[in-house]
Amino acid sequence: MDKSKIILFSDTIRNKLYKEVKGKASYFGILPNKILDVDQEFVDSIVINGKVFNKKIKEQRKELIRKINDEGYEQLIDE
């Protein structure tokens, strides 16, 4: 059995997933070298870098930032 094709496939999928997770973090203002602040906060939403998000994103984002501070950006994205 030729395992090289399986390894190539799994590496390709892993790299694609890594890029997608990194892109999603960036969408929420979490970049490799910088974490953007919440610009405005309303009763039912928050604004980050000009984008409006549901209020529940604030707590989820806060938890993600805490984990990044504990483990590091690259480590957490890789997980």
N, C-alpha and C positions, 0 to 999 in steps of 0.2 A: 504494500500500500504506500502510495506517495503522500507523505505527510507535508511536504513543502507547500502544496496548494492549500491545505487546511491552515497552516501557519500563516501564509500570505493573506488568506481570507480573514482570519481572526485579527491579524494586525491592522488590516485595512478597516475593518469594522470598528476596532478599538480607537483608531485615530479619528475616524468620522465622529464617533460618539464624544470623544474628548473635545473636538472642535465645536460640536453642538452645545455641550455643557458650558464651555467657555463663552460661546456666543450668548447663551441664555443669561449667564451671570452678568455679562456686559450690558445686556438689555435692561437689567435691573440696577445698573450703575455700579457694578462690582468689577473692577478692572484689575489686571495683574499688579500694577504699581500704585493704584489709587482707588479709593472707595468714595463715590459721590454722595454728598449729603442729600437729605430730603429737602427739596426747595420750599414746598408749601404743604401744609397739612389741613385737611378739611374734615368735616364730620364723617363723610363716607368715602373719602379718597385721599391719596397723597400724590405729590408731583415730584418726580425725580428726573432731572435733566430734561425738563419740558414734556415728559411723558406722564400721563395720569394713570394711576393704579388703584385698585380696590384697597380699602383700608387694611384688610387682613394680610396683604403683602408686607406691610411694615413690620409686623412681628416675625414673620417668616424670614424676611431679609435680615432683621436684627440677629436672629439665631444663626443664620449663615455667616454673617460678619463675625460673630463671636467665635464660631468654629474656625474661620480663616485666621483670626488672631491667635488662636490656640495652636493650630496645626500648620498653618501656612497656606497660601493661595494654591500653589501648584499641587501640593499634597492633597488638598481637599478636592480640587477639580479632578485629579487623577482617580480618587476614590469613587 
